[in-house]
Amino acid sequence: MVGVKAPPRIPNSSLEPAQQWSSINSTLGRTILYQATCCCGPAPRTSCCYSGLPPVKESTSSRLLYTLLHVGASATCCLLLSRTVLDTLWGKDNCPIPTGSGAVYRVCAGTATFYLLQAVILINVNSSTSPRARLHNGFWLLKLLVLLGLCTAAFYIPDEHIFPAWHYVGICGGFAFILLQLVLITAFAHTWNKNWLTGAAQDWRWVGAVLLATLVFYSIAGTGAFLLFHHYTHPAGCLLNKALLILNLCFCGILSLLSITPCIRLKQPCSGPLQASIISCYIMYLTFSALSSRPPDRVLLRGQNRTICRPSMSKVGAQTLDTSLTILSAGIMYACVLFACNEASYLAEVFGPLWMVKVYSYEFQKPSICFCCPDNLSPDGGSSGEEAGSGAPQTPHRLSYSYSAFHFVFFLASLYVMVTLTNWFSYEGAELETTFTRGSWATFWVKIASCWTCVLLYLGLLLIPVCWPATGPSQPPRVIRRRCRRIHVSS
C-alpha cells in the first residue's frame, strides 16, 4: 500500500539538540494535523495539499489509531473492574452504571462488534484506492461515535441476556486467539531462524549473529527458570509449581535436542537451536504467567498459617504478596496481543488465506536484519500470486496488510481480553485486584494448557516432515538406484 509520504529527507547529524527536538515536534504536529483531516471523511488521496506532511504511511497511522482505540477500551475495562477506583470515584454510594464483570462484558461486546462489523465490510478489499479502503483509513470521528454507541447500547442489555450467550462466545474467541498467538510465535521463530541461517550459508558474520541470538534466548530462559524456582516455590510446599517447572524444563530440553537431531535436519536443513531457544523462552514466559495467576497455598509454618507459592525474597518466613511480577505478566500479555493483531493481518495479505501453512515453506533469497517482516517478502511458486500477495512490491496501490484480517484479529483480541480480565470460566465476582494478584485456578489451567499446546505445535513442526511418507519427487532417485544395482550384478 502506498501511503502519504513527504519527499525523502537526509538526516543531518550535525543539528543541534534544540533543532532536532523542534523537528520532532513539527513532525508530530503535522501527523496529528493529517489525521485530523480524516476525522469526518476519507483520507486524502495525495499529498499535494499537504507538502509538509511527515514521511508516515497511511497504513501505519491507521493501525496505530486502531491500536489506541483497543488500548483505550481495555483500560476502560480495567477501571470498571477495579473496586479501588470505583470506591474512589463514587465512595460508598451506589455506582450509577454496571461494574465488575458485567461492565467488562458490555464494553468488550461493543468493541468486538465494532471490529467484527469492519471485518465483514472490508472483505476482499485489494486496493488502497477502494471506497471501502478509505472507510478503513478515514472517518475517525464517525467510527469513534459508532464505537461509543455500541458500548453504550450494550449497557442496556439485562444481565440475564448478556451473560449466558456472550460468555460462551468469549470463551471460544479467547481460545481461538490463544491458538493464533501460538501459531504466530512458532512462525516468528521459524522465520527468524531460516532468515539468518540463509545468511550464515553466505557469510561467517551471520553465523556469529545466530550463535549470539541463541545464547541470549537460552540465557533468558535459564534465568527465568531460576527466578521462578526462587520466587514461586517454597521448601514447605508448592509441589505443583515444582512439578510444572521441572516438566516444562524437560520439554525445553527435548525440543532443543530434537532441533539438532540429524534425521530432522535431513528433512529440515534450517532447523536449529535458534528457533528452539525462542520457543523455550516463550514456554518459560507462559509458565511464569500461569504461576502468577494461580491462587496461593496455605500451610502451617512454625505454628502459624502462612501463604506460600508467592514471590518473596525470604525463603524462611512468610511469603508476602508482590504485585509487580503479575503486573509485568499482564503487560507482556497485552504486548503479545498487539503483536498478534498486527502480524496476523500482514501475513494474511502476503501469503493469502492459507498463510498459516505457507509461511513455514517460504524460502529466503537473501538474509535481512528485519527477520520478522522484510519489506520484500513474497511467497515463491504460489499458484495464485495476486491473492497470495506476490505482486505486493510491484502494484502501486496494493495493500500492505489485510484490512479484514486485521479487524477480525482485533475482534478475537477483544474477546480474549474480556475472558482474561474476568477469570475465564469463573466470572462471578471478578475484580481487577484479585485477577492480577490472587488469580484463579481456571486462568491457571488455561495458561498451562496453552503452554503445552505450544510444545505440541512446535513438536509437530519438527516431526511431521520426518514422518510424512515420501511421494512425488522422492521416487525418481529410487528408480536410478535400482538401475545401478542391475548394472553391478551383470558385470
C-alpha positions in Angstrom: 0.0 0.0 0.0 1.3 3.5 -0.9 0.9 5.8 2.0 1.0 9.6 2.1 4.7 10.5 2.2 6.9 13.5 2.0 10.0 13.7 -0.2 12.8 11.8 1.4 15.0 13.8 3.8 18.6 13.2 4.6 19.2 13.3 8.3 21.7 15.8 9.5 23.7 14.6 12.5 25.2 18.0 12.9 21.9 19.6 14.0 21.9 21.0 17.5 19.7 19.1 20.1 17.2 22.1 20.2 16.8 21.9 16.4 16.3 18.2 16.5 13.6 18.5 19.1 11.9 21.2 17.1 11.9 18.9 14.0 10.4 16.1 16.0 7.7 18.3 17.5 6.9 19.7 14.0 6.7 16.2 12.5 4.3 15.1 15.3 2.2 18.1 14.9 1.8 17.5 11.1 1.0 13.9 11.7 -1.9 14.9 14.1 -3.0 17.5 11.5 -3.1 14.8 8.8 -5.2 12.5 10.9 -7.5 15.4 11.9 -8.3 15.8 8.2 -9.6 12.2 8.2 -11.9 12.6 11.2 -15.1 13.4 9.3 -14.2 12.0 5.9 -11.9 9.7 3.9 -8.1 10.0 4.0 -6.6 12.3 1.3 -5.6 10.5 -1.8 -2.4 12.5 -2.4 -0.2 14.8 -0.5 -0.4 17.7 -3.0 -2.1 19.9 -0.5 0.0 18.6 2.4 3.5 19.0 1.3 4.7 19.4 4.8 3.4 16.0 6.0 5.8 13.7 7.7 7.0 10.5 5.9 4.4 8.3 7.6 2.4 5.7 5.8 -1.3 5.9 5.8 -1.5 2.2 6.7 0.9 2.7 9.7 -1.0 5.7 11.1 -4.4 3.8 10.7 -3.0 0.7 12.6 -1.7 3.0 15.3 -5.1 4.7 15.8 -7.0 1.3 15.8 -4.4 0.1 18.4 -5.0 3.1 20.5 -8.8 2.5 20.4 -8.3 -1.0 21.6 -5.9 0.1 24.4 -8.4 2.7 25.5 -11.2 0.1 25.6 -9.1 -2.3 27.6 -8.1 0.4 30.0 -11.8 1.3 30.5 -12.5 -2.3 31.3 -9.7 -2.3 33.9 -11.1 0.8 35.5 -14.7 -0.5 35.6 -13.4 -3.8 37.1 -11.3 -2.1 39.8 -13.1 -1.9 43.2 -10.5 0.6 44.4 -11.1 3.0 41.5 -14.9 2.8 41.8 -14.8 3.4 45.6 -12.5 6.5 45.0 -14.9 7.9 42.4 -18.3 7.1 44.0 -17.4 6.4 47.6 -19.9 4.2 49.4 -22.8 5.3 47.2 -24.2 3.1 44.5 -22.5 3.5 41.2 -25.0 4.6 38.5 -23.6 2.2 35.9 -23.0 -1.6 36.0 -19.5 -2.5 37.2 -17.4 -5.6 37.6 -17.6 -8.5 35.1 -20.9 -7.1 33.8 -19.3 -3.8 32.7 -16.3 -5.7 31.1 -18.7 -7.9 29.2 -20.6 -4.9 27.9 -17.6 -2.8 26.9 -16.0 -5.8 25.1 -19.3 -6.6 23.5 -19.3 -3.1 21.9 -15.6 -3.2 20.8 -15.9 -6.8 19.5 -19.0 -5.9 17.5 -17.2 -2.7 16.2 -14.2 -4.7 14.9 -16.4 -7.6 13.5 -18.6 -5.2 11.5 -15.5 -3.7 9.9 -14.0 -7.1 9.2 -17.2 -8.1 7.3 -17.4 -4.7 5.4 -13.7 -4.9 4.3 -13.7 -8.4 3.0 -11.9 -8.7 -0.4 -10.5 -5.1 -0.4 -7.4 -5.3 -2.5 -6.6 -1.7 -3.3 -5.9 1.3 -1.1 -7.9 3.4 -3.5 -11.1 1.4 -3.0 -14.0 3.3 -1.3 -14.2 0.7 1.4 -10.4 1.1 2.0 -11.0 4.8 2.6 -13.6 3.9 5.2 -10.8 1.9 7.0 -8.3 4.8 6.8 -10.7 7.7 7.5 -13.9 8.8 9.1 -12.3 8.6 12.6 -14.9 10.8 14.3 -17.7 8.8 12.9 -16.1 5.5 13.9 -15.4 6.8 17.4 -19.1 7.7 17.7 -20.2 4.3 16.4 -17.8 2.6 18.9 -19.2 4.6 21.8 -22.7 4.0 20.7 -22.2 0.2 20.6 -20.7 0.2 24.0 -23.5 2.4 25.4 -26.2 0.2 23.9 -24.6 -2.9 25.5 -25.2 -1.4 28.9 -29.0 -1.5 28.3 -28.9 -5.3 27.9 -30.0 -7.1 31.0 -27.6 -9.4 32.8 -29.7 -12.5 32.2 -29.4 -11.9 28.5 -25.8 -10.9 28.1 -24.0 -13.4 30.4 -25.2 -16.8 29.2 -24.6 -16.5 25.5 -21.8 -13.9 25.4 -19.8 -15.9 28.0 -19.5 -18.9 25.6 -18.8 -16.6 22.7 -16.0 -15.1 24.7 -14.6 -18.5 25.7 -14.5 -19.7 22.1 -12.9 -16.4 20.9 -10.4 -16.4 23.7 -9.2 -19.9 22.9 -9.1 -19.1 19.1 -6.9 -16.1 19.9 -4.6 -18.2 22.0 -4.1 -20.7 19.2 -3.4 -17.8 16.8 -0.8 -16.5 19.2 0.9 -19.9 19.4 1.0 -20.2 15.6 2.4 -16.7 15.3 5.2 -17.3 17.8 6.3 -20.6 16.1 6.1 -18.9 12.7 8.2 -16.0 14.2 10.8 -18.4 15.5 10.9 -20.4 12.3 11.1 -17.3 10.0 13.9 -15.7 12.1 15.9 -18.9 12.2 15.5 -19.6 8.4 16.3 -16.0 7.5 19.6 -15.8 9.5 20.7 -19.3 8.5 20.4 -18.3 4.9 22.9 -15.6 5.7 25.1 -18.0 7.6 25.5 -20.1 4.4 26.9 -17.0 2.7 28.9 -15.0 5.3 30.5 -16.1 8.6 29.3 -13.0 10.3 25.8 -14.3 10.2 27.0 -17.4 12.0 28.1 -15.2 14.9 24.7 -13.5 14.9 22.9 -16.8 15.0 25.1 -18.1 17.9 24.8 -14.8 19.8 21.0 -14.7 19.5 20.7 -18.4 20.5 22.9 -17.7 23.6 20.8 -14.7 24.6 17.5 -16.5 24.4 18.8 -19.6 26.2 20.2 -17.3 28.9 16.9 -15.5 29.3 15.1 -18.9 29.5 17.6 -20.2 32.1 17.5 -17.1 34.2 13.7 -17.1 34.1 13.6 -20.7 35.2 15.9 -19.9 38.1 13.8 -16.9 39.2 10.6 -19.0 39.0 12.2 -21.7 41.3 13.3 -19.0 43.6 10.1 -16.9 43.9 7.3 -19.4 43.2 8.4 -22.4 45.2 8.9 -22.9 48.9 10.6 -25.7 51.0 7.3 -26.3 52.9 5.1 -26.9 49.8 4.4 -25.7 46.2 4.7 -29.2 44.9 2.5 -28.4 41.9 4.7 -25.4 41.0 7.9 -27.5 41.3 6.5 -30.3 39.1 5.3 -27.9 36.4 8.7 -26.1 36.3 10.6 -29.4 36.0 8.3 -30.7 33.4 8.4 -27.6 31.2 12.2 -27.5 31.5 12.3 -31.1 30.3 10.1 -30.1 27.4 12.5 -27.3 26.5 15.5 -29.7 26.6 13.7 -32.3 24.4 12.7 -29.7 21.8 16.3 -28.3 21.8 17.8 -31.8 21.3 15.3 -32.7 18.5 16.0 -29.5 16.7 19.7 -30.6 16.1 19.0 -34.3 15.5 20.4 -35.4 12.2 17.2 -37.2 11.0 15.3 -33.9 11.5 18.0 -31.7 9.9 18.0 -34.0 6.9 14.3 -33.1 6.2 14.6 -29.6 7.6 18.1 -28.2 7.0 17.2 -24.9 8.5 16.1 -26.4 11.8 18.5 -25.4 14.6 18.9 -24.2 18.2 17.9 -20.6 17.5 14.2 -21.4 17.0 14.3 -23.9 19.8 15.8 -21.1 22.1 13.0 -18.7 21.2 10.3 -21.4 21.9 12.0 -22.2 25.2 11.9 -18.6 26.2 8.2 -18.3 25.3 7.5 -21.5 27.3 9.2 -20.0 30.3 7.0 -16.9 29.9 3.8 -18.9 29.7 4.9 -20.8 32.8 5.6 -17.6 34.6 2.2 -16.2 33.5 0.5 -19.4 34.8 2.2 -19.5 38.2 1.5 -15.8 38.8 -2.2 -16.4 38.0 -2.8 -19.3 40.4 -4.2 -18.9 44.0 -1.5 -19.2 46.7 -1.2 -22.2 49.0 -1.8 -22.1 52.8 0.4 -24.2 55.0 1.2 -24.5 58.8 4.6 -23.0 59.2 6.2 -22.6 62.6 2.8 -23.0 64.3 1.1 -20.3 62.1 -0.9 -20.4 58.9 1.3 -19.0 56.1 0.7 -18.1 52.5 3.3 -19.5 50.2 3.9 -20.0 46.4 4.1 -16.2 46.0 7.1 -14.0 45.2 9.2 -13.2 48.2 12.9 -12.5 48.9 12.6 -14.7 52.0 12.6 -18.5 51.9 12.2 -18.9 55.6 9.4 -16.6 56.8 6.0 -16.0 55.2 6.0 -15.0 51.6 4.4 -11.6 51.2 2.3 -10.5 48.3 4.1 -8.7 45.5 2.1 -7.4 42.6 4.9 -6.2 40.4 5.6 -9.5 38.7 1.9 -10.1 38.0 1.6 -6.6 36.5 4.7 -7.4 34.4 2.9 -10.5 33.2 -0.2 -8.6 32.3 2.0 -6.0 30.4 3.8 -8.7 28.4 0.5 -10.4 27.7 -1.0 -7.3 26.2 2.1 -6.6 24.2 1.7 -10.1 22.7 -1.9 -9.3 21.9 -0.9 -6.2 19.9 1.8 -8.1 18.2 -0.6 -10.8 17.1 -3.2 -8.3 15.9 -0.7 -6.6 13.5 1.4 -9.6 12.5 -1.5 -11.9 11.5 -3.0 -9.2 9.2 0.3 -8.7 7.5 0.9 -12.5 6.9 -2.7 -12.9 5.7 -2.1 -10.3 3.0 1.3 -11.6 1.9 0.5 -15.3 1.8 -3.3 -15.3 1.4 -5.9 -17.3 3.4 -3.5 -20.3 3.9 -0.8 -18.1 5.5 -0.5 -20.5 8.5 0.8 -23.2 6.1 2.7 -21.1 3.5 4.7 -19.1 6.0 6.6 -22.2 7.0 7.6 -23.1 3.4 8.8 -19.7 2.4 12.5 -19.7 1.3 14.6 -16.5 1.8 16.7 -15.5 -1.2 19.0 -13.3 1.0 19.2 -12.6 4.7 17.7 -9.5 6.4 18.2 -7.8 9.7 14.4 -7.3 9.7 14.0 -11.1 10.4 10.2 -11.0 11.1 8.6 -9.0 8.2 11.1 -8.0 5.5 9.6 -5.5 3.1 10.4 -7.6 0.0 8.7 -10.7 1.4 6.6 -12.5 -1.2 5.8 -16.3 -1.5 7.6 -18.1 -4.2 5.8 -20.5 -6.5 2.3 -19.7 -5.4 -0.4 -20.6 -7.9 -2.4 -17.5 -7.1 0.1 -14.7 -7.0 -2.4 -11.9 -6.9 -4.3 -13.5 -4.0 -1.2 -14.5 -2.1 0.4 -11.2 -2.4 3.3 -11.9 -4.8 2.5 -8.7 -6.6 2.7 -6.6 -3.5 6.0 -4.9 -4.2 5.1 -4.2 -7.9 1.4 -3.0 -7.6 1.3 0.7 -6.6 -1.9 0.5 -4.6 -1.5 -3.0 -3.2 -2.4 -3.3 0.5 0.5 -3.8 2.9 -1.8 -5.8 5.2 -5.2 -7.4 5.1 -7.8 -4.9 6.4 -10.4 -7.6 7.0 -8.0 -10.0 8.8 -6.7 -7.0 10.9 -10.1 -6.2 12.3 -11.1 -9.9 12.7 -8.0 -10.5 14.9 -8.9 -7.4 16.9 -12.3 -8.9 17.3 -10.7 -12.1 18.8 -8.4 -10.0 20.9 -11.3 -8.1 22.5 -12.9 -11.4 23.5 -9.5 -12.6 24.8 -9.1 -9.5 27.0 -12.7 -9.9 28.2 -12.3 -13.5 29.5 -8.8 -12.9 30.8 -9.9 -10.0 33.0 -12.9 -11.9 34.2 -11.1 -15.2 35.1 -12.3 -17.2 32.2 -14.9 -19.6 33.5 -15.4 -18.1 36.9 -16.5 -14.6 36.0 -18.8 -14.1 39.0 -17.5 -11.5 41.4 -14.4 -10.8 39.3 -12.3 -7.8 40.4 -9.2 -6.3 38.9 -7.3 -6.6 42.3 -8.0 -10.3 42.6 -7.4 -11.0 38.9 -3.8 -9.9 38.9 -2.9 -10.6 42.5 -4.7 -13.7 43.8 -5.5 -15.4 40.5 -7.9 -18.3 39.9 -7.5 -22.0 39.0 -9.4 -21.5 35.8 -6.9 -19.0 34.5 -4.0 -21.1 35.7 -5.0 -24.2 33.9 -5.9 -22.3 30.7 -2.4 -20.8 30.6 -0.8 -24.2 31.4 -2.8 -25.7 28.6 -1.7 -23.0 26.2 2.0 -23.7 27.2 1.6 -27.4 26.5 -0.2 -26.6 23.2 2.9 -24.5 22.2 5.1 -27.5 22.9 2.9 -29.8 20.8 2.7 -27.3 18.0 6.5 -26.9 17.7 7.0 -30.7 18.2 4.6 -31.3 15.2 6.5 -28.7 13.2 9.7 -30.8 13.8 8.3 -34.3 13.4 5.6 -34.1 10.7 8.1 -33.6 7.8 10.1 -36.6 9.1 7.0 -38.9 9.5 5.4 -37.7 6.2 5.5 -40.5 3.6 7.8 -39.9 0.6 5.9 -39.0 -2.6 6.5 -37.3 -5.9 10.0 -36.0 -6.2 11.5 -38.8 -4.0 10.5 -41.6 -6.4 13.0 -40.9 -9.3 16.1 -41.4 -7.1 14.8 -44.9 -6.1 14.5 -45.9 -9.8 18.0 -44.7 -10.5 19.4 -46.8 -7.6 17.7 -49.9 -8.9 19.3 -49.4 -12.3 22.7 -49.1 -10.8 22.3 -52.4 -8.9 21.4 -54.2 -12.1 24.5 -53.0 -13.9 26.7 -54.1 -10.9 25.2 -57.6 -10.9 25.5 -58.1 -14.7 29.2 -57.1 -14.6 
